[in-house]
C-alpha cells in the first residue's frame, strides 16, 4: 500500500508540474504584445519578442518631413502603429529628406564614402543606382536572412531591377504606380459611331490590341470638309511614352538584363516590329505639331481635338491637367501587340531603396529587420483592394479606369531598365521615329554604337 501511495503522489506531483508548465506557457503566450489582432514577432534566436536595444535607423528620401502633422485618419493610424512597433521591438526609426532631389545622389555618396556610423537606408533612382553598385556602395540584400523577401508586400519588380544571379541590392514595398496608358475622349468616340466605353469593353474582352486601336484611329482620322486634307486626327500622344509602351506590349524593350549583363534589345525582332508600328501610327494618325509648343499633344487632348492620347497616369491625378478637361474621358492599358504575352500591363519606373555596404552582416540584418517592421501594413488597411485608396489614384472620372485598367496594370508592371543606365537617353529611336526623320532601322543603325557604349560602361 505504501508503494502505491508513493507512486500515486509522484504521479500527482508530475501532473501538477505539467499543469504549471502549461499555465506558464499560456501566460507567456498571453503576454506577447498585440496590436489590433497582430501579435509581436518572436526572434528565433532568442525565443522572445525581438529587442533591438534602442537601435536607431533613418530612412532617407528627398521629400519626407517627419514633423508634418497627419492629414488623414489613415496617416494618424500609421503613426500610431509605427509607434507601437518601435515601443514593442525597442527601436527608433524615422523617414526624412536627406536633401533636395537635385543634391540627393551626391549627398548619399558622401555619407557612404565617409563610412558614417549612423544606421541608414537610402532611396535612389537611375542617377546613382548602377554607379553605386559599381563602386560597391550597396549591400547584397540576399545575405539578410531575417527578412522574408517573398512576402507580398515586397515589390518583386524592384528587387529584380538590380540583380545578379541570387544577389540583389534594391527593394521597395507596395504596388507599382500605373504609368503608360491610353486616355480617350468619350464624346469624340460617340460622334464617330462608338459607345463611350468601347475601349473598356474591348479591354475587358481581351480584344484591345494594336489592330483594334489602329482600326479606330483609321476611322476617326478623316477629311471632314472634303477639301483633300485631313481635318480630324485620332491621336496626339507623347512619343517617349508611346514608344516605351509599344515595345513592352510586343515583348520587347530598349534594355534587358541577360546573363547578368544590361543588353541592347532595341534591334531585336519584337522591339523592331513595335518601332515600325509606331512609325506608321505617328505618320498616319498623330496630330502634327506644326508651330505649336512641345506639349501640344496634351493641350490638344484637353481641348477635345483628338480622341486618344498615350501618356502617363500622373496626368489624371487630383489637381493635374485632366481635372479641368471639359469633355469626359476614360483610361485603358496600352493595346496588346502580336508578339506580347497577352497580358495588359504598365511599365514601372519605381524608386529603389538600398542599404549602404558599410556595416557588418549582423548590423545589416538588424537594420533591415527594423525596416521590415517599419514598412509593415497598418492593421485594418490591408486586403486585395487596399491599393485603390492611395491618393494619386483618386482623379479618374469613372470606376472602370481604377477597377479594370489600373487593376490590370498593377498586376503586371515590369520595371524598365533603360532609365537606370547613366546617360542613356529616353530619346533613342522614338524622337526620330515620331517625327518621321528616318525608318526605325535607319535610326537604329545611326544610334547603335552610342547605345552600346553606354551599356559597355555599366557592364564593366
C-alpha positions as CSV (number, residue, x, y, z in Angstrom):
1,X,0.0,0.0,0.0
2,X,2.9,2.3,0.9
3,X,4.5,1.8,-2.5
4,X,1.1,2.5,-4.2
5,X,0.7,5.7,-2.2
6,X,4.2,6.9,-3.1
7,X,3.6,6.2,-6.8
8,X,0.3,8.0,-6.7
9,X,1.9,11.0,-5.0
10,X,4.7,11.1,-7.6
11,X,2.1,10.9,-10.4
12,X,0.1,13.7,-8.9
13,X,3.2,15.8,-8.5
14,X,4.2,15.2,-12.1
15,X,0.7,16.2,-13.3
16,X,0.9,19.4,-11.2
17,X,4.3,20.2,-12.7
18,X,3.0,19.7,-16.3
19,X,-0.1,21.7,-15.5
20,X,2.0,24.5,-14.1
21,X,4.3,24.4,-17.1
22,X,1.3,24.6,-19.4
23,X,-0.1,27.5,-17.4
24,X,3.2,29.4,-17.6
25,X,3.4,28.7,-21.4
26,X,-0.2,30.0,-21.8
27,X,0.7,33.0,-19.6
28,X,3.8,33.7,-21.7
29,X,1.8,33.5,-24.9
30,X,-0.8,35.8,-23.5
31,X,1.9,38.3,-22.6
32,X,3.2,38.7,-26.2
33,X,2.3,42.2,-27.2
34,X,-0.6,42.6,-29.7
35,X,-1.9,45.4,-31.8
36,X,-5.4,45.1,-33.3
37,X,-5.0,41.3,-33.8
38,X,-1.4,41.4,-34.9
39,X,0.9,39.6,-32.4
40,X,4.5,40.7,-32.0
41,X,7.1,38.6,-33.9
42,X,9.3,36.2,-32.0
43,X,13.1,36.4,-32.6
44,X,14.0,32.7,-33.4
45,X,17.5,33.2,-32.0
46,X,16.1,34.1,-28.5
47,X,12.6,32.7,-28.4
48,X,11.5,36.1,-27.2
49,X,10.0,39.2,-28.9
50,X,12.6,41.0,-31.0
51,X,14.5,43.5,-28.9
52,X,16.9,45.9,-30.8
53,X,18.2,47.6,-27.7
54,X,17.1,51.1,-28.7
55,X,18.8,50.9,-32.2
56,X,18.1,53.9,-34.4
57,X,17.6,53.8,-38.1
58,X,17.0,56.6,-40.6
59,X,15.3,56.1,-44.0
60,X,16.5,58.9,-46.2
61,X,14.5,60.2,-49.2
62,X,14.2,63.6,-50.7
63,X,10.6,64.6,-49.7
64,X,9.6,63.4,-46.2
65,X,9.0,65.7,-43.3
66,X,8.7,63.6,-40.1
67,X,7.3,66.6,-38.2
68,X,4.4,67.2,-40.6
69,X,1.0,66.6,-38.9
70,X,-1.1,63.7,-40.0
71,X,-3.5,64.9,-42.7
72,X,-6.0,62.0,-42.5
73,X,-7.2,59.2,-40.4
74,X,-5.0,56.7,-42.2
75,X,-1.9,58.8,-41.5
76,X,-2.9,59.0,-37.9
77,X,-3.3,55.2,-37.7
78,X,0.0,54.7,-39.4
79,X,1.8,56.9,-36.9
80,X,0.1,55.0,-34.0
81,X,1.0,51.6,-35.4
82,X,4.6,52.6,-36.1
83,X,4.9,53.9,-32.5
84,X,3.7,50.6,-31.2
85,X,6.3,48.8,-33.4
86,X,9.0,51.0,-32.0
87,X,7.9,50.5,-28.4
88,X,7.4,46.8,-28.8
89,X,10.7,46.0,-30.5
90,X,12.7,48.7,-28.8
91,X,14.0,50.6,-31.8
92,X,13.6,54.1,-33.3
93,X,13.0,54.8,-37.0
94,X,12.4,57.9,-38.9
95,X,11.9,58.7,-42.6
96,X,13.0,62.1,-43.7
97,X,14.5,64.1,-46.6
98,X,18.3,64.0,-46.8
99,X,18.4,66.9,-49.1
100,X,16.8,68.1,-52.3
101,X,16.1,65.9,-55.3
102,X,19.0,67.5,-57.2
103,X,21.6,67.0,-54.4
104,X,20.4,63.6,-53.2
105,X,22.8,61.4,-55.2
106,X,25.8,63.5,-54.2
107,X,24.9,63.5,-50.5
108,X,24.2,59.8,-50.5
109,X,27.6,59.1,-52.0
110,X,29.3,61.4,-49.4
111,X,27.7,59.6,-46.5
112,X,28.6,56.2,-47.8
113,X,32.2,57.1,-48.5
114,X,32.6,58.8,-45.1
115,X,31.7,55.5,-43.5
116,X,29.0,57.1,-41.3
117,X,28.3,55.2,-38.1
118,X,24.6,56.1,-38.4
119,X,22.2,53.3,-39.3
120,X,20.7,54.3,-42.7
121,X,18.9,53.2,-45.8
122,X,18.5,55.4,-48.8
123,X,16.1,55.8,-51.7
124,X,17.9,56.1,-55.1
125,X,16.9,56.3,-58.7
126,X,18.5,55.9,-62.1
127,X,21.0,58.7,-61.4
128,X,23.0,56.6,-58.9
129,X,21.7,53.1,-58.7
130,X,24.2,51.5,-61.1
131,X,27.1,53.8,-60.3
132,X,26.6,53.0,-56.6
133,X,26.7,49.3,-57.4
134,X,29.9,49.6,-59.5
135,X,31.5,51.4,-56.5
136,X,30.4,48.7,-54.1
137,X,28.2,51.2,-52.2
138,X,25.2,48.8,-51.8
139,X,24.9,45.8,-49.6
140,X,23.9,42.5,-51.1
141,X,20.4,42.0,-49.5
142,X,20.3,38.3,-50.3
143,X,22.5,37.9,-47.3
144,X,19.8,39.2,-45.0
145,X,18.1,36.1,-43.7
146,X,16.0,37.8,-41.0
147,X,13.7,39.2,-43.7
148,X,11.3,37.1,-45.7
149,X,11.7,38.6,-49.2
150,X,8.9,36.5,-50.6
151,X,6.3,38.5,-48.6
152,X,3.6,40.0,-50.8
153,X,4.5,43.5,-49.6
154,X,7.9,43.5,-51.3
155,X,7.8,44.7,-54.9
156,X,9.5,41.9,-56.8
157,X,10.0,44.0,-59.9
158,X,12.2,46.4,-57.9
159,X,14.0,43.6,-56.3
160,X,14.8,42.2,-59.7
161,X,15.8,45.6,-61.1
162,X,19.4,45.4,-59.8
163,X,20.0,41.7,-59.6
164,X,23.0,39.5,-60.4
165,X,22.1,35.8,-60.0
166,X,20.9,35.3,-56.4
167,X,22.3,38.7,-55.3
168,X,20.1,41.7,-55.3
169,X,20.6,45.3,-54.0
170,X,17.4,47.2,-54.2
171,X,13.9,46.9,-52.6
172,X,10.6,48.7,-52.2
173,X,7.2,47.9,-50.9
174,X,3.7,48.2,-52.3
175,X,2.2,48.1,-55.8
176,X,3.9,49.7,-58.8
177,X,2.3,53.1,-59.7
178,X,0.5,52.8,-63.0
179,X,2.2,54.8,-65.8
180,X,1.9,54.4,-69.6
181,X,-1.7,54.0,-70.8
182,X,-4.2,55.4,-73.3
183,X,-6.6,58.2,-72.4
184,X,-9.7,58.5,-74.7
185,X,-12.3,61.2,-75.3
186,X,-15.8,59.7,-74.8
187,X,-17.6,62.5,-76.8
188,X,-15.4,62.0,-79.9
189,X,-15.9,58.3,-79.8
190,X,-19.7,58.7,-79.7
191,X,-19.6,61.2,-82.6
192,X,-17.7,58.6,-84.6
193,X,-20.2,55.7,-84.0
194,X,-18.6,54.1,-81.0
195,X,-20.0,53.7,-77.5
196,X,-18.4,55.9,-74.9
197,X,-16.9,52.9,-73.1
198,X,-15.9,51.0,-76.2
199,X,-12.1,50.8,-75.4
200,X,-13.1,49.5,-71.9
201,X,-15.2,46.8,-73.4
202,X,-12.5,45.7,-75.8
203,X,-10.0,45.6,-73.0
204,X,-12.4,43.5,-70.8
205,X,-12.8,41.0,-73.7
206,X,-9.1,40.9,-74.3
207,X,-9.6,42.5,-77.7
208,X,-7.9,45.8,-77.1
209,X,-5.0,45.2,-79.5
210,X,-2.8,47.1,-81.9
211,X,-5.2,46.0,-84.6
212,X,-8.4,47.3,-83.0
213,X,-6.7,50.5,-81.8
214,X,-5.5,51.2,-85.4
215,X,-8.9,50.4,-86.8
216,X,-10.4,53.1,-84.5
217,X,-7.7,55.6,-85.4
218,X,-8.2,55.0,-89.1
219,X,-12.0,55.6,-88.9
220,X,-11.6,58.8,-86.7
221,X,-8.8,60.3,-88.8
222,X,-10.5,61.9,-91.8
223,X,-11.2,64.8,-94.1
224,X,-14.4,66.3,-92.6
225,X,-14.9,69.0,-95.3
226,X,-13.8,67.1,-98.4
227,X,-11.0,69.5,-99.3
228,X,-8.5,66.8,-99.6
229,X,-6.7,67.5,-96.3
230,X,-7.1,65.7,-93.0
231,X,-9.1,67.9,-90.5
232,X,-9.6,65.4,-87.7
233,X,-6.8,63.3,-86.3
234,X,-7.4,60.4,-84.0
235,X,-4.3,60.8,-81.7
236,X,-2.0,63.2,-80.0
237,X,0.5,61.2,-78.0
238,X,3.8,61.9,-76.2
239,X,6.3,59.9,-78.2
240,X,8.5,58.6,-75.4
241,X,5.5,57.2,-73.6
242,X,4.1,55.7,-76.8
243,X,7.4,54.2,-77.8
244,X,8.2,52.6,-74.4
245,X,4.7,51.1,-74.1
246,X,4.7,49.8,-77.7
247,X,8.0,47.9,-77.2
248,X,6.8,46.3,-74.0
249,X,3.4,45.4,-75.5
250,X,5.2,43.3,-78.1
251,X,7.6,41.5,-75.8
252,X,10.4,44.0,-76.5
253,X,12.3,46.7,-74.6
254,X,15.2,49.0,-75.1
255,X,17.3,47.2,-72.5
256,X,17.0,43.8,-70.9
257,X,19.1,42.1,-68.2
258,X,20.5,38.9,-69.9
259,X,23.0,36.7,-68.0
260,X,23.7,39.5,-65.6
261,X,24.5,42.0,-68.4
262,X,22.5,45.0,-69.5
263,X,21.8,44.2,-73.1
264,X,20.7,46.3,-76.1
265,X,17.4,44.8,-77.3
266,X,16.2,47.8,-79.4
267,X,17.1,46.0,-82.6
268,X,15.6,42.6,-81.7
269,X,12.6,41.4,-83.8
270,X,9.9,42.2,-81.2
271,X,11.2,45.7,-80.5
272,X,11.8,46.5,-84.1
273,X,8.2,45.4,-85.0
274,X,6.9,47.8,-82.3
275,X,9.1,50.7,-83.7
276,X,7.8,50.1,-87.2
277,X,4.2,50.1,-86.0
278,X,4.8,53.3,-84.1
279,X,6.3,54.8,-87.2
280,X,3.1,54.0,-89.1
281,X,0.8,55.2,-86.3
282,X,2.5,58.6,-86.0
283,X,2.7,59.1,-89.7
284,X,-1.0,58.4,-90.3
285,X,-2.9,59.3,-87.2
286,X,-0.9,61.6,-85.0
287,X,-1.9,65.3,-85.0
288,X,1.1,67.2,-86.5
289,X,2.9,69.6,-84.1
290,X,3.4,72.4,-86.6
291,X,4.5,75.5,-84.8
292,X,2.9,74.5,-81.6
293,X,4.8,74.1,-78.2
294,X,6.4,70.7,-77.4
295,X,3.4,69.7,-75.2
296,X,0.9,70.4,-77.9
297,X,-0.3,66.7,-77.6
298,X,-1.6,67.4,-74.1
299,X,-3.2,70.7,-74.9
300,X,-4.9,69.1,-78.0
301,X,-6.4,66.3,-75.9
302,X,-7.5,68.5,-73.1
303,X,-9.2,70.9,-75.7
304,X,-11.1,68.0,-77.2
305,X,-9.3,68.0,-80.6
306,X,-8.3,64.3,-80.6
307,X,-9.8,61.0,-79.4
308,X,-6.7,59.4,-78.0
309,X,-3.6,60.4,-76.0
310,X,-0.9,57.9,-75.0
311,X,0.8,59.2,-71.9
312,X,1.2,58.5,-68.2
313,X,-1.3,58.2,-65.3
314,X,0.0,61.2,-63.4
315,X,-2.0,63.5,-65.7
316,X,-5.1,62.1,-64.2
317,X,-4.1,62.7,-60.6
318,X,-6.2,65.1,-58.5
319,X,-5.5,68.7,-59.4
320,X,-3.4,67.7,-62.5
321,X,-4.1,68.8,-66.1
322,X,-7.0,66.4,-66.9
323,X,-9.0,67.5,-63.9
324,X,-10.0,70.7,-65.8
325,X,-10.9,68.9,-69.1
326,X,-14.4,69.8,-70.2
327,X,-15.1,66.5,-72.2
328,X,-15.5,63.3,-70.3
329,X,-12.6,60.8,-70.7
330,X,-11.5,57.3,-69.8
331,X,-8.3,55.4,-69.4
332,X,-7.2,52.0,-70.7
333,X,-4.0,50.0,-70.9
334,X,-1.8,50.2,-73.9
335,X,-3.1,47.8,-76.5
336,X,-1.6,44.3,-76.9
337,X,1.0,43.7,-79.5
338,X,1.0,40.5,-81.6
339,X,4.2,39.1,-80.0
340,X,3.5,40.0,-76.4
341,X,2.4,37.7,-73.6
342,X,-1.3,38.6,-73.9
343,X,-1.4,40.4,-70.6
344,X,-2.3,44.0,-70.2
345,X,0.4,46.0,-68.3
346,X,2.0,49.2,-67.3
347,X,5.8,49.9,-67.4
348,X,7.2,50.5,-64.0
349,X,9.9,53.0,-63.2
350,X,9.9,52.8,-59.4
351,X,12.3,54.4,-56.9
352,X,14.6,51.9,-55.2
353,X,15.7,51.6,-51.5
354,X,19.3,50.5,-50.8
355,X,21.3,49.6,-47.7
356,X,24.8,51.1,-47.8
357,X,27.6,48.5,-47.8
358,X,29.3,50.0,-44.7
359,X,28.0,47.7,-41.9
360,X,28.9,44.1,-40.9
361,X,26.4,41.3,-41.6
362,X,24.9,41.4,-38.1
363,X,24.2,45.1,-38.2
364,X,22.9,44.9,-41.7
365,X,20.5,42.2,-40.7
366,X,19.2,44.2,-37.8
367,X,18.8,47.4,-39.9
368,X,16.8,45.5,-42.5
369,X,14.6,43.7,-39.9
370,X,13.8,47.1,-38.5
371,X,12.9,48.4,-42.0
372,X,10.8,45.2,-42.4
373,X,8.8,46.1,-39.3
374,X,8.6,49.8,-40.1
375,X,7.1,49.1,-43.6
376,X,4.5,46.6,-42.4
377,X,0.9,47.3,-43.4
378,X,-1.2,49.1,-40.8
379,X,-3.8,46.7,-39.4
380,X,-7.2,47.3,-40.9
381,X,-5.8,48.8,-44.1
382,X,-4.9,45.6,-45.9
383,X,-6.7,43.4,-48.3
384,X,-6.5,43.0,-52.1
385,X,-8.1,46.3,-52.8
386,X,-6.1,48.4,-50.4
387,X,-4.0,49.9,-53.3
388,X,-7.1,51.6,-54.6
389,X,-7.2,54.0,-51.7
390,X,-3.9,55.8,-52.5
391,X,-4.3,59.5,-53.0
392,X,-2.8,59.7,-56.5
393,X,-5.4,57.3,-57.9
394,X,-8.4,59.4,-56.9
395,X,-8.6,61.6,-60.0
396,X,-10.3,59.3,-62.5
397,X,-13.8,60.1,-63.8
398,X,-15.2,56.6,-63.9
399,X,-14.8,53.5,-61.8
400,X,-13.7,51.3,-64.7
401,X,-10.4,53.2,-65.0
402,X,-9.5,52.2,-61.5
403,X,-11.3,48.8,-61.1
404,X,-10.4,47.4,-64.5
405,X,-7.5,49.3,-66.1
406,X,-5.3,50.1,-63.0
407,X,-6.1,46.7,-61.6
408,X,-4.6,45.1,-64.7
409,X,-1.6,47.5,-64.6
410,X,-0.5,46.8,-61.0
411,X,-0.9,43.1,-61.6
412,X,1.7,43.2,-64.5
413,X,4.2,46.0,-64.1
414,X,7.6,45.1,-65.5
415,X,10.3,47.6,-64.3
416,X,12.1,49.3,-67.2
417,X,15.9,49.1,-67.1
418,X,16.9,51.8,-69.6
419,X,16.1,54.6,-67.1
420,X,18.7,53.3,-64.7
421,X,21.5,53.3,-67.3
422,X,23.6,56.5,-66.8
423,X,23.5,58.8,-69.8
424,X,21.1,56.5,-71.6
425,X,18.7,58.8,-73.4
426,X,15.0,58.1,-73.5
427,X,15.0,59.8,-76.9
428,X,16.8,56.9,-78.5
429,X,14.7,55.7,-81.5
430,X,11.4,57.3,-80.6
431,X,12.1,61.0,-81.3
432,X,13.3,60.3,-84.9
433,X,10.5,57.8,-85.5
434,X,7.8,60.1,-84.2
435,X,8.9,63.0,-86.4
436,X,9.4,60.8,-89.5
437,X,13.1,61.6,-89.7
438,X,14.0,58.1,-90.6
439,X,12.8,54.5,-90.6
440,X,13.3,52.5,-87.4
441,X,16.1,50.5,-89.0
442,X,17.9,53.6,-90.2
443,X,17.6,55.3,-86.9
444,X,18.9,52.3,-85.0
445,X,21.9,52.0,-87.3
446,X,22.7,55.6,-86.6
447,X,22.4,55.3,-82.8
448,X,23.5,51.7,-82.2
449,X,27.2,52.5,-81.4
450,X,26.4,55.1,-78.9
451,X,23.8,52.9,-77.2
452,X,26.3,50.1,-76.9
453,X,28.9,52.3,-75.4
454,X,26.5,53.3,-72.7
455,X,25.8,49.7,-71.9
456,X,29.5,48.7,-72.0
457,X,30.2,51.3,-69.4
458,X,27.8,49.7,-66.9
459,X,28.7,46.1,-67.7
460,X,32.4,46.5,-66.8
